[in-house]
Amino acid sequence: MDGATVPIGEPFLTPAGSRLRYPGDRSLGAPAGEVVNCRCTVVRMVLVGTLKGVEQEQIQIGVHVLASSSVLSRSKTKQVFRAINTAGLEGFLREHPLARLDVVRVQVVGGRQINGEYDEQTQELWINARRSERTFAQPFKLGATPTVSALAPTLLAAIQRSLIHELAHHVFSRKIFATPLEGAVIEAAKLGTPLTFRASVGTKEYFAECFAAYTYERDLLQRHDPVGYAMIRKVREELGLP
């Protein structure tokens, strides 16, 4: 698709089975399933196949997630959950389902705002739908930008990215911890260049941020942290993730 028209200010949902690249404005770029608010009318874009010919699997309660609740509308909740497809984790969750996934509105936790949390013991995950404008649409500053989700252009896109960050903890807990892959992650965390501030806070956070960046900011990750980029590629290959 070249020279497609997108009305000003209307959210645009990127097509399934492809990844969009926009010349010029990096903030408009988005993987399939991410919601983008365009700031221009005509957007020249190139479809780059990522899941070409593969039907995206709908995330199901009782299959990928054993229980779930959401404060968002049904349509917005579906858009948030579509991030699971974007990250290629639907097959993983079919084999290792979350016990619970909740989209909630939490003002503060322990005196500070938290975007989401995963509990390794219960395998429950929650994502915060109440975020200040300071937690998304932020400029990229190597090692200083708080999180990969802070680079998202919209609130909904930031929630999607936080979901993938927390799901990366589920991946680490279920298939990387106490395996040879854990050594590869630890080594990468020592040698790599943290893309965000959060990535510098220990091995698990480094892995989760690299995983989210590989999904949503792959070019940035490859350019600024090739060690982390190579580590995620190795992990995905070993785990059979697309």
C-alpha positions in Angstrom: 0.0 0.0 0.0 1.5 3.3 -1.0 0.2 6.7 -0.4 -2.8 5.5 1.6 -5.1 8.2 3.0 -5.7 8.4 6.8 -8.0 11.1 8.1 -6.4 13.6 10.5 -6.8 12.7 14.1 -8.5 9.3 13.5 -6.9 6.3 15.2 -5.5 3.9 12.6 -5.2 0.2 13.4 -2.3 -1.3 11.5 -3.3 -4.4 9.4 -2.8 -7.9 10.7 0.0 -9.9 9.1 2.2 -6.9 8.3 4.4 -4.3 9.8 4.2 -0.7 8.7 7.1 1.6 8.1 6.6 5.3 7.6 9.3 7.5 6.0 10.1 10.6 8.0 8.1 10.5 11.2 9.3 7.5 13.3 6.6 7.9 15.8 4.0 7.0 13.2 5.6 3.6 12.6 3.9 0.6 14.3 3.7 -3.2 14.2 0.5 -4.9 13.2 -2.2 -4.3 15.7 -0.9 -1.1 17.3 -3.2 1.9 17.3 -1.7 5.1 15.9 -3.1 8.6 15.9 -1.9 10.1 12.7 -0.9 13.7 12.5 -1.2 14.0 8.8 -3.7 13.1 6.1 -1.7 11.2 3.5 0.8 8.7 4.8 3.2 6.9 2.4 3.7 3.5 3.9 5.3 0.2 3.0 3.8 -3.1 4.1 6.5 -5.5 5.3 5.2 -9.0 5.8 5.8 -10.5 9.3 3.0 -13.0 9.5 2.1 -13.1 5.9 -0.4 -15.9 5.1 -0.8 -16.7 8.8 -4.2 -16.2 10.4 -3.9 -14.3 13.7 -5.2 -16.4 16.5 -7.8 -14.7 18.7 -6.8 -14.6 22.3 -9.3 -16.7 24.3 -10.2 -16.8 28.0 -9.7 -20.3 29.2 -7.0 -21.1 26.5 -4.3 -18.4 26.6 -5.5 -16.7 29.8 -7.4 -18.7 32.4 -9.2 -15.6 33.8 -9.4 -12.0 32.9 -11.1 -8.7 33.6 -10.8 -5.2 32.1 -12.0 -1.7 32.9 -11.7 -0.8 29.2 -14.4 -1.3 26.6 -14.6 -4.6 24.9 -13.1 -3.2 21.6 -10.2 -1.5 23.4 -9.5 -4.6 25.5 -9.3 -6.6 22.2 -6.9 -4.0 20.9 -4.7 -4.3 24.0 -4.7 -8.1 23.8 -3.8 -8.0 20.1 -0.3 -7.0 21.3 0.1 -10.7 22.2 -0.3 -11.5 18.5 2.1 -8.7 17.6 4.8 -10.2 19.8 4.1 -13.7 18.5 3.2 -15.1 21.9 -0.2 -16.7 21.3 1.4 -20.1 20.8 3.5 -19.7 23.9 0.4 -18.8 26.0 -1.5 -21.7 24.6 1.2 -24.0 26.2 1.8 -21.8 29.2 -1.4 -19.8 29.9 -1.5 -16.9 32.4 -3.5 -17.7 35.4 -5.0 -14.2 35.2 -4.7 -11.1 33.1 -6.4 -7.9 34.3 -6.6 -4.4 32.8 -7.1 -2.1 35.8 -7.0 1.5 36.8 -4.5 2.0 39.6 -3.5 5.5 40.7 -0.4 4.6 42.7 1.3 1.5 44.2 3.6 2.1 47.1 3.6 5.8 46.5 4.5 5.6 42.8 2.7 4.9 39.5 3.3 1.4 38.1 2.4 0.5 34.5 1.9 -3.2 35.2 3.1 -6.1 37.2 3.6 -9.9 36.8 3.7 -12.3 39.8 6.0 -15.3 39.1 4.4 -17.4 41.9 0.7 -17.0 40.9 1.4 -16.3 37.2 -1.0 -13.4 37.3 -0.5 -10.2 35.4 -2.1 -6.8 35.6 -1.7 -3.7 33.4 -2.5 -0.2 34.4 -4.9 1.7 32.1 -4.6 4.9 34.1 -1.3 6.6 33.1 -0.3 10.2 33.0 0.7 11.8 29.8 4.3 11.7 31.0 4.4 8.0 30.6 4.0 7.9 26.8 4.8 9.9 23.6 8.3 10.6 25.1 11.4 11.3 23.0 14.1 8.6 22.9 17.2 9.2 25.0 19.5 6.2 25.2 19.5 4.8 28.7 17.4 7.7 30.0 13.9 7.1 28.5 12.1 5.4 31.4 10.7 2.4 29.4 9.9 1.1 25.9 6.3 1.9 26.6 7.2 5.6 27.1 8.1 5.7 23.4 4.5 4.7 22.4 2.6 7.4 20.5 -0.7 6.9 22.4 -2.0 5.7 25.7 -3.5 2.6 24.2 -0.2 1.8 22.5 1.7 2.3 25.7 -0.6 -0.1 27.5 0.1 -2.7 24.7 3.8 -2.3 25.2 3.6 -2.6 28.9 1.6 -5.9 28.4 4.4 -7.3 26.3 7.0 -6.2 28.9 5.2 -8.0 31.6 4.6 -11.1 29.4 8.3 -11.2 28.9 8.6 -11.8 32.6 6.2 -14.7 32.1 8.4 -16.1 29.3 11.5 -15.7 31.5 9.9 -17.4 34.5 8.4 -20.3 32.5 11.1 -21.2 30.0 14.4 -19.3 30.7 15.0 -19.3 34.4 17.3 -22.2 35.5 18.0 -23.2 31.8 21.1 -22.6 29.6 19.2 -19.7 28.1 19.4 -17.8 31.4 23.2 -17.7 31.1 22.8 -16.0 27.7 20.5 -13.4 29.1 22.7 -12.7 32.1 25.7 -12.3 29.8 23.8 -10.0 27.5 22.7 -7.9 30.5 26.4 -7.5 31.5 27.7 -6.6 28.0 24.7 -4.9 26.5 23.8 -1.2 26.4 20.5 -0.6 28.1 18.1 1.0 25.7 16.0 2.5 28.5 16.5 3.3 32.2 14.3 0.3 33.1 16.6 -2.0 31.1 19.4 -1.1 33.5 17.6 -2.4 36.6 18.8 -6.0 36.7 18.8 -9.0 34.4 15.0 -9.6 34.3 14.2 -6.0 33.5 16.9 -5.9 30.8 15.3 -9.0 29.2 11.8 -7.6 29.4 12.7 -4.3 27.9 14.8 -5.9 25.1 11.8 -8.2 24.4 9.4 -5.2 24.2 11.9 -3.2 22.1 12.4 -6.2 19.7 8.6 -6.2 19.2 8.0 -2.4 18.9 11.4 -0.6 18.4 13.4 -3.2 16.7 15.5 -0.8 14.7 16.4 1.2 17.8 17.4 -2.0 19.7 19.5 -3.3 16.8 21.3 0.1 16.4 21.9 0.9 20.1 22.1 -2.5 21.7 23.1 -5.1 19.2 24.0 -7.5 22.1 20.4 -7.3 23.4 19.0 -7.7 19.9 21.1 -10.8 19.3 20.1 -12.2 22.7 16.3 -11.8 21.9 16.8 -13.4 18.5 18.5 -16.4 20.1 15.8 -16.7 22.8 13.0 -16.5 20.2 14.7 -19.1 18.0 15.3 -21.5 20.9 11.7 -21.2 22.1 10.2 -21.4 18.6 8.7 -18.0 18.7 7.9 -16.5 15.2 
